[in-house]
């Protein structure tokens, strides 16, 4: 039982680390909300970017 729990926790930890490796930072001001998890931002160089928030329940 302990080995299975350790293996499961290790697998979960690796999945979290791999998922955050693809995260990107985007700076801007929110100018619109499409739905619960999608927003539109205006970047400092005045481009509109649609952003989908991952990992939220909205």
DSSP file (Angstrom, degrees, kcal/mol; ACC not computed):
  #  RESIDUE AA STRUCTURE BP1 BP2  ACC     N-H-->O    O-->H-N    N-H-->O    O-->H-N    TCO  KAPPA ALPHA  PHI   PSI    X-CA   Y-CA   Z-CA
    1    1 A X     >        0   0    0      0, 0.0     4,-2.2     0, 0.0     5,-0.2   0.000 360.0 360.0 360.0 -42.9    0.0    0.0    0.0
    2    2 A X  H  >  +     0   0    0      1,-0.2     4,-2.5     2,-0.2     5,-0.2   0.892 360.0  50.4 -65.9 -39.8    2.8    2.4    0.9
    3    3 A X  H  > S+     0   0    0      2,-0.2     4,-2.5     1,-0.2    -1,-0.2   0.901 110.4  49.8 -65.3 -40.1    4.6    1.7   -2.4
    4    4 A X  H  > S+     0   0    0      2,-0.2     4,-2.4     1,-0.2    -2,-0.2   0.911 111.8  48.0 -64.8 -42.1    1.5    2.3   -4.4
    5    5 A X  H  X S+     0   0    0     -4,-2.2     4,-2.6     2,-0.2     5,-0.2   0.911 111.9  49.7 -64.7 -42.8    0.8    5.6   -2.6
    6    6 A X  H  X S+     0   0    0     -4,-2.5     4,-2.3     2,-0.2    -2,-0.2   0.919 112.1  48.3 -62.0 -43.9    4.4    6.7   -3.1
    7    7 A X  H  X S+     0   0    0     -4,-2.5     4,-2.3     2,-0.2    -2,-0.2   0.899 112.0  49.1 -63.2 -41.2    4.2    5.8   -6.8
    8    8 A X  H  X S+     0   0    0     -4,-2.4     4,-2.3     2,-0.2    -2,-0.2   0.917 112.3  47.3 -65.5 -44.0    1.0    7.7   -7.3
    9    9 A X  H  X S+     0   0    0     -4,-2.6     4,-2.4     2,-0.2    -2,-0.2   0.877 111.8  51.1 -65.6 -37.8    2.3   10.8   -5.5
   10   10 A X  H  X S+     0   0    0     -4,-2.3     4,-2.3    -5,-0.2    -2,-0.2   0.926 110.9  48.1 -64.2 -44.7    5.4   10.7   -7.6
   11   11 A X  H  X S+     0   0    0     -4,-2.3     4,-2.1     1,-0.2    -2,-0.2   0.904 112.2  49.3 -62.7 -42.4    3.4   10.4  -10.8
   12   12 A X  H  X S+     0   0    0     -4,-2.3     4,-2.1     2,-0.2    -1,-0.2   0.914 110.2  51.2 -63.4 -43.3    1.2   13.3   -9.7
   13   13 A X  H  X S+     0   0    0     -4,-2.4     4,-2.2     1,-0.2    -2,-0.2   0.901 110.0  49.0 -61.6 -42.2    4.2   15.5   -8.9
   14   14 A X  H  X S+     0   0    0     -4,-2.3     4,-2.6     1,-0.2     5,-0.2   0.892 109.1  52.9 -64.7 -39.4    5.8   14.9  -12.3
   15   15 A X  H  X S+     0   0    0     -4,-2.1     4,-2.1     1,-0.2    -2,-0.2   0.896 109.7  48.5 -63.6 -39.7    2.5   15.7  -14.1
   16   16 A X  H  X S+     0   0    0     -4,-2.1     4,-2.0     2,-0.2    -2,-0.2   0.922 112.8  47.7 -65.9 -43.9    2.3   19.0  -12.2
   17   17 A X  H  X S+     0   0    0     -4,-2.2     4,-0.9     1,-0.2    -2,-0.2   0.903 112.8  47.8 -65.1 -41.5    5.9   19.9  -13.0
   18   18 A X  H >X S+     0   0    0     -4,-2.6     4,-0.6     1,-0.2     3,-0.5   0.903 110.7  52.2 -67.0 -40.7    5.6   19.0  -16.7
   19   19 A X  H >< S+     0   0    0     -4,-2.1     3,-0.9     1,-0.2    -1,-0.2   0.884 108.6  49.6 -62.9 -39.7    2.3   21.0  -17.0
   20   20 A X  H >< S+     0   0    0     -4,-2.0     3,-1.0     1,-0.2    -1,-0.2   0.669  95.4  73.3 -76.0 -14.7    3.8   24.1  -15.5
   21   21 A X  H << S+     0   0    0     -4,-0.9    -1,-0.2    -3,-0.5    -2,-0.2   0.781  97.5  49.1 -67.8 -25.0    6.8   23.9  -17.9
   22   22 A X  T << S+     0   0    0     -3,-0.9    -1,-0.2    -4,-0.6    -2,-0.2   0.420  85.4 117.5 -93.4   0.7    4.6   25.0  -20.7
   23   23 A X    <   -     0   0    0     -3,-1.0     2,-0.3    -4,-0.1    -3,-0.0  -0.379  47.3-162.8 -68.5 147.9    3.1   28.0  -18.8
   24   24 A X        -     0   0    0     -2,-0.1     2,-0.5     2,-0.0    -2,-0.1  -0.959  15.5-126.4-133.3 149.8    3.9   31.4  -20.3
   25   25 A X        -     0   0    0     -2,-0.3     2,-0.4     2,-0.0    -2,-0.0  -0.834  25.6-179.0 -99.9 133.1    3.7   34.9  -18.8
   26   26 A X        -     0   0    0     -2,-0.5     2,-0.4     2,-0.1    -2,-0.0  -0.993  12.0-153.4-134.0 124.9    1.7   37.5  -20.6
   27   27 A X        +     0   0    0     -2,-0.4    17,-0.5    14,-0.0     2,-0.3  -0.814  39.9 101.8-101.9 135.8    1.4   41.1  -19.4
   28   28 A X        -     0   0    0     -2,-0.4     2,-0.4    15,-0.2    15,-0.2  -0.982  63.6 -83.0 174.6-178.2   -1.6   43.2  -20.2
   29   29 A X  E     -A   42   0A   0     13,-2.1    13,-2.7    -2,-0.3     2,-0.4  -0.925  42.4-115.2-112.6 133.9   -4.9   44.8  -19.1
   30   30 A X  E     +A   41   0A   0     -2,-0.4    11,-0.3    11,-0.2     3,-0.1  -0.536  39.6 166.1 -69.9 124.1   -8.2   42.8  -19.2
   31   31 A X  E     +     0   0A   0      9,-3.0     2,-0.3    -2,-0.4    10,-0.2   0.432  61.0  15.0-117.8  -5.1  -10.5   44.4  -21.8
   32   32 A X  E     -A   40   0A   0      8,-1.4     8,-2.8     0, 0.0     2,-0.5  -0.978  53.1-145.3-166.3 153.9  -13.1   41.7  -22.2
   33   33 A X  E     -A   39   0A   0     -2,-0.3     6,-0.2     6,-0.2     3,-0.1  -0.980  11.6-178.4-125.5 117.3  -14.5   38.5  -20.7
   34   34 A X  E     -     0   0A   0      4,-2.1     2,-0.2    -2,-0.5     5,-0.2   0.915  68.2 -36.7 -81.8 -45.8  -15.8   36.0  -23.2
   35   35 A X  E >  S-A   38   0A   0      3,-1.3     3,-0.8     0, 0.0    -1,-0.2  -0.810  87.8 -54.8-157.0-161.8  -17.0   33.4  -20.7
   36   36 A X  T 3  S+     0   0    0      1,-0.2    21,-0.0    -2,-0.2     3,-0.0   0.762 132.8  21.1 -62.6 -27.6  -16.0   32.0  -17.3
   37   37 A X  T 3  S+     0   0    0      1,-0.1    16,-3.0    21,-0.1     2,-0.4   0.214 108.8  80.0-127.7  16.7  -12.5   31.0  -18.3
   38   38 A X  E <   +AB  35  52A   0     -3,-0.8    -4,-2.1    14,-0.2    -3,-1.3  -0.987  50.7 171.7-129.6 125.4  -11.7   33.1  -21.4
   39   39 A X  E     -AB  33  51A   0     12,-2.8    12,-3.4    -2,-0.4     2,-0.5  -0.866  26.1-134.8-126.4 161.1  -10.6   36.7  -21.2
   40   40 A X  E     -AB  32  50A   0     -8,-2.8    -9,-3.0    -2,-0.3    -8,-1.4  -0.975  25.2-169.2-115.0 130.0   -9.2   39.2  -23.8
   41   41 A X  E     -AB  30  49A   0      8,-2.9     8,-2.6    -2,-0.5     2,-0.6  -0.859  20.1-135.5-118.8 155.5   -6.3   41.3  -22.8
   42   42 A X  E     -AB  29  48A   0    -13,-2.7   -13,-2.1    -2,-0.3     6,-0.2  -0.951  26.9-145.1-107.6 117.3   -4.6   44.4  -24.3
   43   43 A X    >   -     0   0    0      4,-2.7     3,-2.2    -2,-0.6   -15,-0.2  -0.274  29.4 -99.6 -78.3 166.6   -0.8   44.0  -24.3
   44   44 A X  T 3  S+     0   0    0    -17,-0.5    -1,-0.1     1,-0.3   -16,-0.1   0.768 125.7  54.4 -58.2 -25.7    1.6   46.9  -23.8
   45   45 A X  T 3  S-     0   0    0      2,-0.1    -1,-0.3     0, 0.0    -2,-0.1   0.124 123.2-106.1 -96.3  22.0    2.1   47.1  -27.6
   46   46 A X  S <  S+     0   0    0     -3,-2.2     2,-0.4     1,-0.2    -2,-0.1   0.780  72.3 140.6  64.2  34.0   -1.7   47.4  -28.1
   47   47 A X        -     0   0    0     -4,-0.0    -4,-2.7     2,-0.0     2,-0.5  -0.860  49.1-131.3-100.3 141.6   -2.4   43.9  -29.4
   48   48 A X  E     -B   42   0A   0     -2,-0.4     2,-0.4    -6,-0.2    -6,-0.2  -0.819  26.3-173.4 -92.1 129.4   -5.5   42.1  -28.3
   49   49 A X  E     -B   41   0A   0     -8,-2.6    -8,-2.9    -2,-0.5     2,-0.5  -0.985  18.7-140.8-125.0 131.5   -4.8   38.5  -27.1
   50   50 A X  E     -B   40   0A   0     -2,-0.4     2,-0.5   -10,-0.2   -10,-0.2  -0.806  23.6-166.0 -90.5 129.3   -7.5   36.0  -26.1
   51   51 A X  E     -B   39   0A   0    -12,-3.4   -12,-2.8    -2,-0.5     2,-0.6  -0.962  12.3-156.2-123.1 129.1   -6.4   34.0  -23.1
   52   52 A X  E     -B   38   0A   0     -2,-0.5     2,-0.4   -14,-0.2   -14,-0.2  -0.924  19.6-136.3-104.6 121.3   -8.0   30.8  -21.8
   53   53 A X        -     0   0    0    -16,-3.0     3,-0.4    -2,-0.6     2,-0.3  -0.628  20.5-148.6 -80.3 128.1   -7.4   30.2  -18.1
   54   54 A X        +     0   0    0     -2,-0.4     3,-0.1     1,-0.2    -1,-0.0  -0.738  68.6  22.1-101.0 143.9   -6.4   26.6  -17.4
   55   55 A X  S    S+     0   0    0     -2,-0.3     2,-0.3     1,-0.3    -1,-0.2   0.681  90.7 115.2  82.1  18.4   -7.2   24.6  -14.3
   56   56 A X        -     0   0    0     -3,-0.4     2,-0.8   -19,-0.1    -1,-0.3  -0.884  60.9-135.6-118.4 154.6  -10.1   26.6  -13.1
   57   57 A X              0   0    0     -2,-0.3    -3,-0.0     1,-0.2   -20,-0.0  -0.841 360.0 360.0-108.6  94.6  -13.8   25.6  -12.7
   58   58 A X              0   0    0     -2,-0.8   -22,-0.2   -21,-0.0    -1,-0.2   0.368 360.0 360.0-129.6 360.0  -15.8   28.5  -14.1
